[in-house]
Amino acid sequence: MNWTERTFKLNEHQTNVRTELVAGLTTFLSMAYIMFVNPSILGDAGMPKGAVFVATCLIAALGSTIMAFYANYPIALAPGMGLNAYFAYVVVLKMGYTWEAALGAVFVSGCLFLICTLFGLRELIIKGIPHSIRVSITVGLGLFLALIALKTAGLVAPDANTYVTMGDLHKPETIMAVTGFLLIVVLDRLKVPGAMLIGILAITVASFFFGGNTFQGVFSMPPSIEPTFLKLDIMTALTTGFLNVVLVFFLVELLDATGTLMGVARRAGLLVPERMGRFNRSLLADSGAIFAGSLLGTSSTTAYVESAAGVQAGGRTGLTALTVAVLFLACLFIAPLAGVVPGYATAPALLFVACLMLRDLGDLNWEDTTESVPAVVTALTMPFTYSIANGLAFGFITYAVLKLFTGKAKEVHWIMWVIAGLFLFKFAYIGGH
């Protein structure tokens, strides 16, 4: 019995080394866009893009390796979309906190996440949050991402009278962004692996000819991670006014990561009673990755839904995740390429991810307004107040109030009352942002 068989039990899962390697490559190509998008988003918050690029690759490699060896799951980890936007555009740019304090919030939420997982509270909280609110968080994040993408692409511009209006469609950057979006959708529909990555690279190449971009090379030694390594400000994250931010990070991490893990594991046929011990290990793996990512210098790390592409390609064991980890480590040496990717090249990928997140709207029970209305309030408030926190707060409070005054209070899990009460207290005594 060779090392791969002993470690990953390939025969037991009816797979082989070649299938697992191909699955790992498929997953990597599907999620490699995060190498370019994450430094772009966190760079807007004032973080050094080179250091963020290194942190992104390192935590993706570390998290995926832990998932591979500890849980033997074909699921890759990396900094999550949506949470990085909340980190940069809300916590830092809107609320005025430093990126160091925002990293501190990620660290604290990661610690809470780890504790909840170790003591079984994670499963309890998940069960307590109703399906409609879970759906609305995904949809609201999608709308929030869409607004950021449209703004970055130049399709949406500010207006004094109507708040937002159409941007200048004659700008080369806007035209390239629209072209990139259509290219990504077409490639994805044709099932081309790495559609988003191809779209980003295609528009980056076009930017040299039409956007005034300058080529800096492809390969180099990795930039220093020192500007972000261990730079988190934990004391600010523990102040009263900042606990709201920690709560948002925690709730979104909880719902997004757990939902992704369960969804992909189910597709791979791993959510069966005899393998549930490995699922619990996968929960610990992604909890630890959030904690480690904050130390390296990036926003919350989570399980990637793109791992489903690798599962579709036959990935069933941790060898798939290990392949992803090795490829991310190799990418540390293409930092110059990551540094020249303009915002309007990554905006199409953001918009495409947003479109995919909105499909969950169909899962709502539209006949029961005590379920659908709080979900819609949650989803709409996120982009229109430019705050994921406000969306969660209004959604949880609306849900609790509607159930209370329609005689359905017994349907509400006690966890919902606690979270709604915390948000209500926050609005009443601390204020909103």
N, C-alpha and C positions, 0 to 999 in steps of 0.2 A: 504494500500500500504506500503510494507516494505522498509527498507533503500536502499537495492540494486536496487529495482525497481525505486524508486524515483531518485536515483543518476545516474544510468546507463541505465534506460529505456529498460529493457531486453525484455519485451513483444513487444515493438515497433520494435525491431530488430529480433524478432522471435527466441529468444535464452533463456537460463535459467542458473541458477547459476552453476549447474554441468557441463554443456557444456563449460561455460566460464573458470571454474577452470581447466578443462582438457586441454583446449586450452592454458591457461597460463603455465601449466606444460610443455606442448609440446614445446612452444616457449622457455621457460627457458632451457630445456634440449638441444635444438638446438643451443643456444648461450652461454651456461655456460662455454664453452672452453675459453672465453675471460678472466675469472678469473685467468687462468693459463698462457695464452699467453701474456696478457698485462704486467704483472710484469716481465715476462721473457724478453720481447723486451725492455721495458723502463729501466729494470735493466742493460742491456748492455750499456745504456747511462749514467750509474753511479747513477741512482736513487735508493733509498732504496726499495727493493722488497716488504717488509712487508707493508710499507706505501702505495705503489702503489696498492697492493692487496686491502687494505682497501678503498682507493680512488675509485678504479674500482667498487667495490661492492656498495659503497655509492652513486656514481653518477648514476649507473645503477638503483638503487632503487629510488633515487630522481627524475631522468628524467622520468622513467616509471610511477611514481606516478603522476607527473604533467600532463603527457600525459593522464593518466586515468581520473583524475578529471576535468582538464581544457578542454580537447578536446574530452573526452569519446571515444578514439580510441584504438583498440586492438594492438597497436604498442609499442614495447619495445625499450628503448634506452640504449646505453653503449658505451664505448670508441671504436672508429672505427678502423677496420683493414685497413692497408695501410697507414693511417695517423700516426698511432703509429710507423710504420716502418720508415716513412719519418722523424718523430720527432727524433728518436734514431739514425738511421744509416746515415742520411744525415746531418741534422741540427747540431747534437751534434758531432758524430764521424767523419764525413767527413769535415764539414765546421768549426768545432772547437769551436762552441758556447757552453756555459754552458746549462745544462738542465733547470736551472732557467730562462735563457733568452728564451729558447724554449717554456716554459710555458707562458712567457710573450707574445710571438707571438700568442699562442693559445688564450690568453685572448683578445688581440687586435682584432684578426680575429673574435672572438665571439661577441665582441662589434659591429664590422662592420656588422656582420651577423644579429644581433638583430635590428640594425638601418635599414638595408635594408628590413627586414621583416616588421617592423612597418610602414615604408613609402611606401611599395609596390614595392620597387626597386628589390627585390628578383625575383619576377615574370618577371619583365622587362629584367633582366640579363639572366635568364633562356631562355626566348624567343629569345634573341639575339645570344646565342651560338648555332651554327648549330648542327643538330643531329649527324653528323659524328664525330665532335670533342667530343661530350658528350660520344659517344660510345668508342672513342679512349682513353679517360681518364680512363674509367673502365678497358679496356683491358690492358693499360699500367701499371696501378696499379697491375693488376693480374700478369703480367710478372715480375714486380719489386718484388712482394711477392714471386713468384716462385724462383727467383734467391736467395733471402734470405733463403728460405726454403731449397733449394738444398745445399746451402753452410753450413747451420746449421746442416743438416743431414749428411754431409761429402761426398755427391755425387759429388760435384763440388769443386775443389781445385785450388789455383792460380798456374800459370805457367809463367816463365820468357819469353818464346818465343811465346806462343799462348794465353797469358793472363789467360785463364781458361783451365782446363783439368779434366779428371775423377779422383775422389777421391779414397781412399783405400776401396775397397768393402769387405775387410776381417775384418774390424773393427766391433766389436759387436754393437757399437752405430749406424753405418750406416745400418747394417742388421736390427736392431730393427726399425729404422726410415722407411725403405722400407716396412717392415711388417706392421707397423702401418698405413701407407698410404693405402696399399691394403685392410686392415681391415676396414678402414673408408669408402672407396669406396663401398665395398661389403655391409656393413651395411646400407649405405645410399640407395643403389639400392634396398635393401630388405625393405626399408622404416622403419627401426628401429629408433625410436625417440632418439635423442642425440648421433648420430653416431660418431661425432667428439669428444665429451666428453668421450665416451666409448673407442675410439682409444687412446686418451691421457692417460687415466687412465690405460689401458692395458699395454702400453709401459712403463709407470712409474712403474708398478708392476714388469715388466720384468727387469727393470734397477736395481732392488735390487738383482737379481740373476745373471745377465750377465754384468751389467755396473758399478758395484762397488758402487752403490748408498746406502745411509744409511737412515733408517726409523726414522722419528722424531715425530711420532704420528699423530693423525688426528685432535683432538679437542683442542682448547685453547682459552683464551680470545683474542680478536682482537689485533694485533700489534698497536703501536701508529701511528697516522697519522701526528704527529707533524713534522717529517722530511721533509714532502712535503707541508703541509698546509700553504697557503699564502706565499710560497717561490718564487713566480714568479718575474722575473726581467723585469718590463714593460719599463723602460727607454732604455735598450739595444734594446728591440723589436721595439722601435720607431726610431732608428737610420737609416740613409739612406741605408746602405748596407743590413739591415735586412728586409726592406720592401718587398723585393722579397719573403722572407720566409712567411711573413704574407699574401701576395697575393696568394701564393700556397695553404696555409691552407684554406683561404677564398674560393677560386674557387673550390677546391675539396670538402669542406664541402657543398658548395652551390649545386653542381651537385649531389653528392652522396646522401645527406640527402633528397633533394627535389625529386630526382628520386625514392628513396626507399619509401618515404611517398606516392607518387602518385601511384606507382606500387602496394603496399600492400593495400592501400585504395581502389584501383580499384578492386582488387581481392575480397575484402570484400563487394563490392557493395555500398561503402560510397561516391564515387565521383559522386553524383547526385546533381542537382541544389539546392534542399531543404536542403542538408547537407553540402554545401560548406563552410558555416560559421565555422563548426567544423574543416574542413581542414585548414583554415587559422589559427585557434587556435593551430592546431598540428604543424604548421610552427613556431609559437612563442614558443611552448614548447621545440622543439629541439634546437632552437636558444639560449634560456635561459640555456639549459643544457651544451652547449659548454662553456659559460661564467662561470657557477658554477663549471664545471669539472676542469678548469684551476686553480681555487682557491683551490680546494681540492688537486690537484697535479696529474693530468693525462692528456694525450693528448686528442684531440678533440672527443667529444661525438656526436653520430649520431644515427639516426633511423636504426634499424637492419632489414636487408632483411629476416633474419630467422623468423621474425614475421609472414611471410607468412605461416610458418608451423602451427602456432596457428590458423591463419585464415582458413587454410585448415581443421583444426580440429573443426571448428565451431565458433571460437572467433569473436565477432562482436562489442564488447563494451569495455569500459575502465576497466571493471572487469578483463579481460584477462591481461592487462598491470599491474594492481594492484597486481595480483597473482605473476607475474614475480618479481615485486618490493619486495614483502614479502620474496620470496625465495632467492633473492640476499642478503637481510639483514640477513637471517638465515645463509648464507654461510660465514659471517664474522667470524664465530667461527671455520672454518676449515683451518685457515692460515698455520699451520704446513704442511698440505697436499699440499697446493699450493707451499710451499717453496722447496719441494723435487722434483718437476716436472722438469726434465732436458730439455734442449733445443731440443734434438733430439726426445723428446716425443711430443712437440708442433709443430715441423717442418712439420709432416705429415698433421696436420690440416691446416697449412698455405698453403701448396701445394695444398690441396683439394679446399680451398677457391679460390686460384689462378686459378685452372682449371675451376671452375664455372664462374669466371669473364671473361674468354676468349671466352665464347660462344657468347658474344655480337658481335664478329667479323662478324657473319653472317648477321647482320643488316646493314652493310655498302653497299653503292651503288658503286659497283666495276666498273661499266661502266663509271662513271664520275670521271676522275682522279683528278679533282680539289677538289673533296670531299674525295676520298679514299686515295690519296697520303698524304695529311696533317694528316689524321687519323693514317696511318701507321707510318709516321715520329714521331708523338706524342708517339705512343705506344712503338716503338722500342728505341727511345732516352731515355726513362725513365730508363730501366734496363742497357743499354749500356753506359750511362754516370753516372749511379748510382744516378740519380737525377730526381725526379718528376717535379721539377721546370724547368729544362732544357727541359724535354719532352713537358711540356705545352708551354714553350716559343717558341721552334722550330715549334711546331704544329700550334700555333696561327699565327706566322709570315709567315709560308709557306702557310697557308690558304689564308691570306690576299694578299700575293704577287701573287699567282697563279690566284686568282679571278681578281686582278687588271690587269694583263697582258694577260688575255684571254677574256677581255671584259665583265666580269661578276661582276664588282665592285658593281653594283646596288643590287646584291643578298646578299651582306654582310651587316649585321646590324651594326649600328654605334658603338654599344658596342664592337664588334670584332675589329674595327679599334682602339678604345681606348686601349683595352687590348694588342693588337699586338704592338701598339706604346710604351706602357709602358715597355714591354719586350725588344723591340729593343733598347730603351733608356738605359735600364739596361745593355745590352750586350756592348753597345757602350761606356758608361761613367762610369759604375761601374765594369763591368767585370763579368765573370762567375765562377761557382764553379763546 
